[in-house]
């Protein structure tokens, strides 16, 4: 009886391992929502995705732009200065 229980347990463990290895993988993508349900935005300078609530917001002509850091916001402003001077 004890041997039968051990064989059943080993069979179940083997089944779970095979099922896990053959399960379809979720593709990694930069979507507008993460598993946490938070909306994400992309920094236009470094192209990093971050939670909208954590982003630094800059506004240009009524359009909001989201940045991961003040450095990226400053680079964005510098790019605007260079395009307006030309």
Secondary structure by P-SEA (a helix, b strand, c coil): caaaaaaaaaaaaaaaaaaaaacccccccccccccccbbbbbccccccccccccbbbbbcccbbbbbccaaaaaaaaaaaaaaaac
